[in-house]
Amino acid sequence: MDNNTATRPYSPLKGDAYRALEELPPEVRRALHEALVDWCPLRAREWHQHLLRTQRLKPAKAAKMLVRTIRKMDHAEVAAFARGWPKGAKGYPHVAAGATLQRYAGPDGIPEA
């Protein structure tokens, strides 16, 4: 049994995850790598294709929308952590107040938007 499947997000989609990641625009790939939440590259590619074909967005706008969604999920994850952790609201007042991570971007390791 291969034990490294625990580190990858589960997806019922079939296909090569590496090829799906390579097919995404560079800014979406960067956002996926920087994300705190695990994202399935196959699902991200499927959403990107949906935005291009069904929603008829231009490629740049579709990529921007995906990056915004990925970052939004990261903010929700950090906010949930800050609320659930003991003394979370006191320890992370800017997160508890609904501030975004991008306001605190810089040399602290948080990627800039």
N, CA, C and O atoms as a GROMACS GRO file, in nm:
protein
  452
    1MET      N    1   0.084  -0.119   0.000
    1MET     CA    2   0.000   0.000   0.000
    1MET      C    3   0.087   0.124   0.000
    1MET      O    4   0.181   0.136   0.079
    2ASP      N    5   0.056   0.212  -0.086
    2ASP     CA    6   0.131   0.338  -0.095
    2ASP      C    7   0.076   0.435   0.008
    2ASP      O    8  -0.043   0.466   0.008
    3ASN      N    9   0.162   0.484   0.095
    3ASN     CA   10   0.116   0.568   0.206
    3ASN      C   11   0.112   0.715   0.170
    3ASN      O   12   0.061   0.795   0.249
    4ASN      N   13   0.164   0.755   0.055
    4ASN     CA   14   0.167   0.897   0.022
    4ASN      C   15   0.033   0.949  -0.028
    4ASN      O   16   0.022   1.068  -0.058
    5THR      N   17  -0.069   0.864  -0.039
    5THR     CA   18  -0.201   0.912  -0.081
    5THR      C   19  -0.266   0.996   0.027
    5THR      O   20  -0.360   1.072  -0.001
    6ALA      N   21  -0.218   0.985   0.150
    6ALA     CA   22  -0.276   1.064   0.259
    6ALA      C   23  -0.243   1.212   0.244
    6ALA      O   24  -0.314   1.296   0.299
    7THR      N   25  -0.138   1.244   0.171
    7THR     CA   26  -0.098   1.383   0.158
    7THR      C   27  -0.164   1.452   0.038
    7THR      O   28  -0.153   1.573   0.023
    8ARG      N   29  -0.232   1.375  -0.045
    8ARG     CA   30  -0.297   1.433  -0.163
    8ARG      C   31  -0.447   1.444  -0.141
    8ARG      O   32  -0.507   1.354  -0.081
    9PRO      N   33  -0.509   1.550  -0.188
    9PRO     CA   34  -0.655   1.559  -0.175
    9PRO      C   35  -0.723   1.454  -0.263
    9PRO      O   36  -0.678   1.427  -0.374
   10TYR      N   37  -0.830   1.396  -0.212
   10TYR     CA   38  -0.903   1.295  -0.286
   10TYR      C   39  -0.987   1.359  -0.396
   10TYR      O   40  -1.048   1.464  -0.376
   11SER      N   41  -0.988   1.296  -0.509
   11SER     CA   42  -1.074   1.342  -0.618
   11SER      C   43  -1.121   1.222  -0.698
   11SER      O   44  -1.041   1.136  -0.734
   12PRO      N   45  -1.251   1.214  -0.727
   12PRO     CA   46  -1.300   1.105  -0.810
   12PRO      C   47  -1.271   1.127  -0.959
   12PRO      O   48  -1.299   1.039  -1.041
   13LEU      N   49  -1.216   1.242  -0.994
   13LEU     CA   50  -1.185   1.270  -1.134
   13LEU      C   51  -1.068   1.184  -1.180
   13LEU      O   52  -0.976   1.156  -1.104
   14LYS      N   53  -1.074   1.143  -1.304
   14LYS     CA   54  -0.968   1.060  -1.361
   14LYS      C   55  -0.875   1.147  -1.444
   14LYS      O   56  -0.916   1.246  -1.503
   15GLY      N   57  -0.748   1.109  -1.446
   15GLY     CA   58  -0.652   1.182  -1.527
   15GLY      C   59  -0.522   1.203  -1.452
   15GLY      O   60  -0.508   1.164  -1.336
   16ASP      N   61  -0.429   1.263  -1.520
   16ASP     CA   62  -0.297   1.289  -1.465
   16ASP      C   63  -0.299   1.424  -1.394
   16ASP      O   64  -0.319   1.528  -1.457
   17ALA      N   65  -0.276   1.423  -1.263
   17ALA     CA   66  -0.280   1.547  -1.184
   17ALA      C   67  -0.168   1.642  -1.225
   17ALA      O   68  -0.187   1.763  -1.224
   18TYR      N   69  -0.052   1.588  -1.261
   18TYR     CA   70   0.060   1.674  -1.300
   18TYR      C   71   0.033   1.744  -1.433
   18TYR      O   72   0.064   1.862  -1.450
   19ARG      N   73  -0.026   1.671  -1.526
   19ARG     CA   74  -0.060   1.732  -1.655
   19ARG      C   75  -0.169   1.838  -1.635
   19ARG      O   76  -0.165   1.944  -1.699
   20ALA      N   77  -0.265   1.810  -1.547
   20ALA     CA   78  -0.371   1.908  -1.519
   20ALA      C   79  -0.311   2.035  -1.459
   20ALA      O   80  -0.354   2.145  -1.492
   21LEU      N   81  -0.214   2.019  -1.371
   21LEU     CA   82  -0.149   2.135  -1.310
   21LEU      C   83  -0.072   2.216  -1.414
   21LEU      O   84  -0.074   2.339  -1.411
   22GLU      N   85  -0.006   2.146  -1.506
   22GLU     CA   86   0.070   2.216  -1.611
   22GLU      C   87  -0.021   2.290  -1.708
   22GLU      O   88   0.021   2.390  -1.768
   23GLU      N   89  -0.144   2.244  -1.725
   23GLU     CA   90  -0.237   2.309  -1.818
   23GLU      C   91  -0.297   2.437  -1.761
   23GLU      O   92  -0.353   2.517  -1.836
   24LEU      N   93  -0.285   2.457  -1.631
   24LEU     CA   94  -0.340   2.578  -1.569
   24LEU      C   95  -0.248   2.696  -1.595
   24LEU      O   96  -0.128   2.678  -1.614
   25PRO      N   97  -0.303   2.818  -1.596
   25PRO     CA   98  -0.219   2.937  -1.613
   25PRO      C   99  -0.120   2.951  -1.497
   25PRO      O  100  -0.146   2.902  -1.387
   26PRO      N  101  -0.007   3.017  -1.520
   26PRO     CA  102   0.097   3.027  -1.417
   26PRO      C  103   0.049   3.091  -1.286
   26PRO      O  104   0.089   3.046  -1.178
   27GLU      N  105  -0.035   3.193  -1.294
   27GLU     CA  106  -0.079   3.257  -1.170
   27GLU      C  107  -0.169   3.166  -1.087
   27GLU      O  108  -0.170   3.174  -0.964
   28VAL      N  109  -0.245   3.079  -1.154
   28VAL     CA  110  -0.329   2.983  -1.082
   28VAL      C  111  -0.240   2.876  -1.018
   28VAL      O  112  -0.263   2.836  -0.904
   29ARG      N  113  -0.139   2.830  -1.092
   29ARG     CA  114  -0.045   2.733  -1.036
   29ARG      C  115   0.023   2.788  -0.912
   29ARG      O  116   0.037   2.718  -0.812
   30ARG      N  117   0.066   2.914  -0.920
   30ARG     CA  118   0.133   2.978  -0.806
   30ARG      C  119   0.039   2.985  -0.686
   30ARG      O  120   0.079   2.958  -0.573
   31ALA      N  121  -0.086   3.022  -0.711
   31ALA     CA  122  -0.184   3.032  -0.602
   31ALA      C  123  -0.211   2.894  -0.541
   31ALA      O  124  -0.229   2.884  -0.420
   32LEU      N  125  -0.214   2.790  -0.623
   32LEU     CA  126  -0.235   2.655  -0.570
   32LEU      C  127  -0.118   2.611  -0.483
   32LEU      O  128  -0.138   2.547  -0.380
   33HIS      N  129   0.004   2.646  -0.524
   33HIS     CA  130   0.122   2.609  -0.446
   33HIS      C  131   0.129   2.685  -0.314
   33HIS      O  132   0.176   2.632  -0.214
   34GLU      N  133   0.082   2.810  -0.314
   34GLU     CA  134   0.087   2.892  -0.193
   34GLU      C  135  -0.033   2.869  -0.102
   34GLU      O  136  -0.034   2.917   0.012
   35ALA      N  137  -0.133   2.795  -0.149
   35ALA     CA  138  -0.258   2.780  -0.074
   35ALA      C  139  -0.238   2.699   0.053
   35ALA      O  140  -0.158   2.605   0.057
   36LEU      N  141  -0.312   2.736   0.155
   36LEU     CA  142  -0.313   2.661   0.280
   36LEU      C  143  -0.404   2.539   0.269
   36LEU      O  144  -0.380   2.437   0.334
   37VAL      N  145  -0.507   2.550   0.189
   37VAL     CA  146  -0.603   2.442   0.168
   37VAL      C  147  -0.554   2.356   0.052
   37VAL      O  148  -0.507   2.410  -0.049
   38ASP      N  149  -0.564   2.223   0.065
   38ASP     CA  150  -0.525   2.134  -0.044
   38ASP      C  151  -0.628   2.141  -0.156
   38ASP      O  152  -0.748   2.127  -0.132
   39TRP      N  153  -0.581   2.162  -0.277
   39TRP     CA  154  -0.667   2.169  -0.394
   39TRP      C  155  -0.628   2.058  -0.489
   39TRP      O  156  -0.510   2.027  -0.506
   40CYS      N  157  -0.727   1.997  -0.550
   40CYS     CA  158  -0.703   1.895  -0.651
   40CYS      C  159  -0.680   1.966  -0.785
   40CYS      O  160  -0.766   2.042  -0.830
   41PRO      N  161  -0.564   1.943  -0.849
   41PRO     CA  162  -0.538   2.007  -0.978
   41PRO      C  163  -0.640   1.970  -1.086
   41PRO      O  164  -0.672   2.050  -1.173
   42LEU      N  165  -0.692   1.847  -1.079
   42LEU     CA  166  -0.793   1.806  -1.177
   42LEU      C  167  -0.920   1.889  -1.161
   42LEU      O  168  -0.982   1.929  -1.260
   43ARG      N  169  -0.960   1.913  -1.036
   43ARG     CA  170  -1.079   1.993  -1.011
   43ARG      C  171  -1.055   2.139  -1.051
   43ARG      O  172  -1.144   2.203  -1.108
   44ALA      N  173  -0.937   2.190  -1.022
   44ALA     CA  174  -0.905   2.328  -1.060
   44ALA      C  175  -0.908   2.343  -1.212
   44ALA      O  176  -0.958   2.443  -1.264
   45ARG      N  177  -0.854   2.244  -1.284
   45ARG     CA  178  -0.858   2.249  -1.431
   45ARG      C  179  -1.002   2.243  -1.481
   45ARG      O  180  -1.039   2.312  -1.576
   46GLU      N  181  -1.083   2.158  -1.416
   46GLU     CA  182  -1.224   2.147  -1.455
   46GLU      C  183  -1.296   2.281  -1.435
   46GLU      O  184  -1.374   2.322  -1.520
   47TRP      N  185  -1.271   2.348  -1.323
   47TRP     CA  186  -1.333   2.478  -1.298
   47TRP      C  187  -1.285   2.581  -1.399
   47TRP      O  188  -1.363   2.664  -1.446
   48HIS      N  189  -1.157   2.577  -1.431
   48HIS     CA  190  -1.103   2.672  -1.528
   48HIS      C  191  -1.169   2.652  -1.664
   48HIS      O  192  -1.207   2.749  -1.730
   49GLN      N  193  -1.182   2.528  -1.706
   49GLN     CA  194  -1.247   2.500  -1.834
   49GLN      C  195  -1.395   2.539  -1.831
   49GLN      O  196  -1.449   2.585  -1.931
   50HIS      N  197  -1.459   2.520  -1.716
   50HIS     CA  198  -1.599   2.561  -1.702
   50HIS      C  199  -1.613   2.712  -1.718
   50HIS      O  200  -1.704   2.760  -1.786
   51LEU      N  201  -1.522   2.786  -1.655
   51LEU     CA  202  -1.526   2.932  -1.667
   51LEU      C  203  -1.502   2.977  -1.810
   51LEU      O  204  -1.563   3.074  -1.857
   52LEU      N  205  -1.413   2.907  -1.881
   52LEU     CA  206  -1.383   2.945  -2.019
   52LEU      C  207  -1.497   2.909  -2.114
   52LEU      O  208  -1.535   2.990  -2.198
   53ARG      N  209  -1.552   2.788  -2.100
   53ARG     CA  210  -1.650   2.741  -2.196
   53ARG      C  211  -1.793   2.781  -2.162
   53ARG      O  212  -1.863   2.839  -2.244
   54THR      N  213  -1.835   2.749  -2.040
   54THR     CA  214  -1.974   2.773  -2.003
   54THR      C  215  -2.000   2.920  -1.970
   54THR      O  216  -2.097   2.978  -2.017
   55GLN      N  217  -1.912   2.978  -1.888
   55GLN     CA  218  -1.930   3.118  -1.850
   55GLN      C  219  -1.878   3.214  -1.956
   55GLN      O  220  -1.907   3.334  -1.952
   56ARG      N  221  -1.800   3.161  -2.049
   56ARG     CA  222  -1.743   3.239  -2.161
   56ARG      C  223  -1.659   3.358  -2.114
   56ARG      O  224  -1.667   3.468  -2.170
   57LEU      N  225  -1.579   3.333  -2.011
   57LEU     CA  226  -1.487   3.436  -1.964
   57LEU      C  227  -1.359   3.432  -2.046
   57LEU      O  228  -1.323   3.327  -2.100
   58LYS      N  229  -1.293   3.543  -2.055
   58LYS     CA  230  -1.162   3.546  -2.121
   58LYS      C  231  -1.062   3.475  -2.031
   58LYS      O  232  -1.081   3.470  -1.910
   59PRO      N  233  -0.954   3.419  -2.090
   59PRO     CA  234  -0.858   3.343  -2.010
   59PRO      C  235  -0.801   3.420  -1.891
   59PRO      O  236  -0.786   3.363  -1.782
   60ALA      N  237  -0.768   3.546  -1.909
   60ALA     CA  238  -0.711   3.624  -1.799
   60ALA      C  239  -0.813   3.643  -1.687
   60ALA      O  240  -0.778   3.635  -1.569
   61LYS      N  241  -0.938   3.668  -1.724
   61LYS     CA  242  -1.042   3.689  -1.623
   61LYS      C  243  -1.074   3.559  -1.549
   61LYS      O  244  -1.098   3.560  -1.429
   62ALA      N  245  -1.074   3.446  -1.621
   62ALA     CA  246  -1.099   3.316  -1.558
   62ALA      C  247  -0.988   3.283  -1.459
   62ALA      O  248  -1.014   3.234  -1.350
   63ALA      N  249  -0.863   3.309  -1.498
   63ALA     CA  250  -0.750   3.283  -1.408
   63ALA      C  251  -0.759   3.371  -1.284
   63ALA      O  252  -0.735   3.325  -1.172
   64LYS      N  253  -0.793   3.497  -1.305
   64LYS     CA  254  -0.804   3.590  -1.192
   64LYS      C  255  -0.914   3.545  -1.095
   64LYS      O  256  -0.899   3.555  -0.974
   65MET      N  257  -1.024   3.497  -1.151
   65MET     CA  258  -1.135   3.451  -1.068
   65MET      C  259  -1.096   3.327  -0.987
   65MET      O  260  -1.132   3.315  -0.870
   66LEU      N  261  -1.022   3.235  -1.048
   66LEU     CA  262  -0.976   3.117  -0.977
   66LEU      C  263  -0.880   3.154  -0.864
   66LEU      O  264  -0.891   3.100  -0.754
   67VAL      N  265  -0.787   3.243  -0.891
   67VAL     CA  266  -0.691   3.286  -0.788
   67VAL      C  267  -0.766   3.351  -0.672
   67VAL      O  268  -0.735   3.326  -0.556
   68ARG      N  269  -0.864   3.434  -0.704
   68ARG     CA  270  -0.942   3.500  -0.599
   68ARG      C  271  -1.017   3.397  -0.514
   68ARG      O  272  -1.024   3.412  -0.392
   69THR      N  273  -1.072   3.294  -0.576
   69THR     CA  274  -1.143   3.189  -0.504
   69THR      C  275  -1.049   3.111  -0.413
   69THR      O  276  -1.083   3.081  -0.299
   70ILE      N  277  -0.931   3.079  -0.463
   70ILE     CA  278  -0.832   3.006  -0.384
   70ILE      C  279  -0.792   3.087  -0.262
   70ILE      O  280  -0.786   3.034  -0.151
   71ARG      N  281  -0.764   3.214  -0.280
   71ARG     CA  282  -0.724   3.300  -0.168
   71ARG      C  283  -0.839   3.320  -0.070
   71ARG      O  284  -0.817   3.328   0.051
   72LYS      N  285  -0.961   3.328  -0.122
   72LYS     CA  286  -1.078   3.344  -0.035
   72LYS      C  287  -1.094   3.223   0.056
   72LYS      O  288  -1.127   3.237   0.174
   73MET      N  289  -1.071   3.104   0.002
   73MET     CA  290  -1.079   2.983   0.084
   73MET      C  291  -0.969   2.982   0.190
   73MET      O  292  -0.992   2.934   0.302
   74ASP      N  293  -0.851   3.032   0.158
   74ASP     CA  294  -0.743   3.042   0.256
   74ASP      C  295  -0.782   3.136   0.370
   74ASP      O  296  -0.757   3.106   0.487
   75HIS      N  297  -0.843   3.249   0.336
   75HIS     CA  298  -0.886   3.343   0.440
   75HIS      C  299  -0.989   3.278   0.532
   75HIS      O  300  -0.984   3.296   0.653
   76ALA      N  301  -1.081   3.202   0.474
   76ALA     CA  302  -1.183   3.135   0.554
   76ALA      C  303  -1.119   3.031   0.645
   76ALA      O  304  -1.162   3.015   0.760
   77GLU      N  305  -1.018   2.961   0.596
   77GLU     CA  306  -0.949   2.860   0.676
   77GLU      C  307  -0.877   2.924   0.795
   77GLU      O  308  -0.885   2.874   0.907
   78VAL      N  309  -0.807   3.034   0.771
   78VAL     CA  310  -0.734   3.102   0.879
   78VAL      C  311  -0.832   3.162   0.979
   78VAL      O  312  -0.808   3.156   1.100
   79ALA      N  313  -0.941   3.219   0.931
   79ALA     CA  314  -1.040   3.277   1.022
   79ALA      C  315  -1.104   3.169   1.109
   79ALA      O  316  -1.128   3.192   1.228
   80ALA      N  317  -1.132   3.053   1.051
   80ALA     CA  318  -1.189   2.943   1.129
   80ALA      C  319  -1.089   2.894   1.233
   80ALA      O  320  -1.128   2.861   1.345
   81PHE      N  321  -0.962   2.889   1.197
   81PHE     CA  322  -0.858   2.851   1.293
   81PHE      C  323  -0.851   2.950   1.408
   81PHE      O  324  -0.842   2.911   1.524
   82ALA      N  325  -0.855   3.079   1.375
   82ALA     CA  326  -0.844   3.182   1.478
   82ALA      C  327  -0.964   3.180   1.572
   82ALA      O  328  -0.950   3.207   1.691
   83ARG      N  329  -1.082   3.150   1.519
   83ARG     CA  330  -1.201   3.144   1.604
   83ARG      C  331  -1.203   3.018   1.690
   83ARG      O  332  -1.249   3.021   1.804
   84GLY      N  333  -1.154   2.908   1.635
   84GLY     CA  334  -1.161   2.781   1.706
   84GLY      C  335  -1.048   2.758   1.805
   84GLY      O  336  -1.064   2.677   1.896
   85TRP      N  337  -0.938   2.824   1.788
   85TRP     CA  338  -0.823   2.806   1.876
   85TRP      C  339  -0.848   2.876   2.009
   85TRP      O  340  -0.905   2.985   2.010
   86PRO      N  341  -0.806   2.817   2.121
   86PRO     CA  342  -0.821   2.886   2.249
   86PRO      C  343  -0.749   3.021   2.246
   86PRO      O  344  -0.634   3.029   2.202
   87LYS      N  345  -0.815   3.122   2.291
   87LYS     CA  346  -0.765   3.260   2.289
   87LYS      C  347  -0.742   3.306   2.145
   87LYS      O  348  -0.660   3.394   2.120
   88GLY      N  349  -0.814   3.248   2.051
   88GLY     CA  350  -0.794   3.282   1.910
   88GLY      C  351  -0.824   3.425   1.876
   88GLY      O  352  -0.744   3.492   1.810
   89ALA      N  353  -0.938   3.475   1.922
   89ALA     CA  354  -0.973   3.613   1.890
   89ALA      C  355  -0.877   3.711   1.955
   89ALA      O  356  -0.851   3.818   1.900
   90LYS      N  357  -0.824   3.676   2.072
   90LYS     CA  358  -0.728   3.764   2.139
   90LYS      C  359  -0.591   3.753   2.073
   90LYS      O  360  -0.520   3.853   2.059
   91GLY      N  361  -0.554   3.633   2.033
   91GLY     CA  362  -0.423   3.612   1.972
   91GLY      C  363  -0.415   3.660   1.828
   91GLY      O  364  -0.308   3.698   1.781
   92TYR      N  365  -0.527   3.658   1.759
   92TYR     CA  366  -0.531   3.699   1.619
   92TYR      C  367  -0.644   3.801   1.599
   92TYR      O  368  -0.740   3.771   1.528
   93PRO      N  369  -0.635   3.919   1.658
   93PRO     CA  370  -0.748   4.012   1.650
   93PRO      C  371  -0.778   4.059   1.508
   93PRO      O  372  -0.894   4.084   1.475
   94HIS      N  373  -0.675   4.072   1.422
   94HIS     CA  374  -0.699   4.118   1.286
   94HIS      C  375  -0.775   4.014   1.205
   94HIS      O  376  -0.855   4.050   1.118
   95VAL      N  377  -0.750   3.884   1.232
   95VAL     CA  378  -0.822   3.779   1.161
   95VAL      C  379  -0.965   3.769   1.213
   95VAL      O  380  -1.060   3.753   1.136
   96ALA      N  381  -0.981   3.778   1.345
   96ALA     CA  382  -1.114   3.771   1.404
   96ALA      C  383  -1.201   3.888   1.358
   96ALA      O  384  -1.324   3.875   1.350
   97ALA      N  385  -1.139   4.000   1.328
   97ALA     CA  386  -1.213   4.117   1.280
   97ALA      C  387  -1.246   4.107   1.132
   97ALA      O  388  -1.314   4.194   1.078
   98GLY      N  389  -1.198   4.003   1.065
   98GLY     CA  390  -1.231   3.984   0.924
   98GLY      C  391  -1.129   4.043   0.829
   98GLY      O  392  -1.158   4.061   0.711
   99ALA      N  393  -1.010   4.075   0.878
   99ALA     CA  394  -0.907   4.130   0.790
   99ALA      C  395  -0.856   4.021   0.697
   99ALA      O  396  -0.868   3.902   0.728
  100THR      N  397  -0.800   4.060   0.586
  100THR     CA  398  -0.747   3.962   0.492
  100THR      C  399  -0.599   3.941   0.516
  100THR      O  400  -0.532   4.024   0.577
  101LEU      N  401  -0.549   3.828   0.468
  101LEU     CA  402  -0.407   3.798   0.482
  101LEU      C  403  -0.322   3.895   0.402
  101LEU      O  404  -0.209   3.926   0.442
  102GLN      N  405  -0.374   3.945   0.291
  102GLN     CA  406  -0.294   4.030   0.205
  102GLN      C  407  -0.257   4.162   0.271
  102GLN      O  408  -0.160   4.226   0.232
  103ARG      N  409  -0.334   4.205   0.371
  103ARG     CA  410  -0.298   4.328   0.440
  103ARG      C  411  -0.169   4.311   0.519
  103ARG      O  412  -0.099   4.409   0.547
  104TYR      N  413  -0.138   4.187   0.556
  104TYR     CA  414  -0.020   4.160   0.636
  104TYR      C  415   0.086   4.087   0.556
  104TYR      O  416   0.169   4.015   0.612
  105ALA      N  417   0.085   4.106   0.426
  105ALA     CA  418   0.181   4.040   0.338
  105ALA      C  419   0.318   4.104   0.353
  105ALA      O  420   0.330   4.219   0.395
  106GLY      N  421   0.418   4.028   0.318
  106GLY     CA  422   0.554   4.082   0.322
  106GLY      C  423   0.654   3.977   0.364
  106GLY      O  424   0.639   3.860   0.330
  107PRO      N  425   0.758   4.018   0.436
  107PRO     CA  426   0.866   3.926   0.468
  107PRO      C  427   0.828   3.820   0.571
  107PRO      O  428   0.912   3.735   0.603
  108ASP      N  429   0.706   3.822   0.622
  108ASP     CA  430   0.665   3.724   0.722
  108ASP      C  431   0.629   3.589   0.661
  108ASP      O  432   0.590   3.497   0.734
  109GLY      N  433   0.640   3.575   0.532
  109GLY     CA  434   0.614   3.448   0.468
  109GLY      C  435   0.477   3.437   0.405
  109GLY      O  436   0.447   3.337   0.340
  110ILE      N  437   0.392   3.536   0.423
  110ILE     CA  438   0.260   3.531   0.361
  110ILE      C  439   0.273   3.588   0.220
  110ILE      O  440   0.321   3.700   0.203
  111PRO      N  441   0.231   3.512   0.118
  111PRO     CA  442   0.248   3.561  -0.020
  111PRO      C  443   0.162   3.683  -0.047
  111PRO      O  444   0.048   3.692  -0.001
  112GLU      N  445   0.217   3.776  -0.121
  112GLU     CA  446   0.143   3.897  -0.156
  112GLU      C  447   0.044   3.868  -0.266
  112GLU      O  448   0.064   3.778  -0.348
  113ALA      N  449  -0.064   3.943  -0.269
  113ALA     CA  450  -0.169   3.922  -0.370
  113ALA      C  451  -0.128   3.979  -0.502
  113ALA      O  452  -0.204   3.970  -0.599
   0.00000   0.00000   0.00000
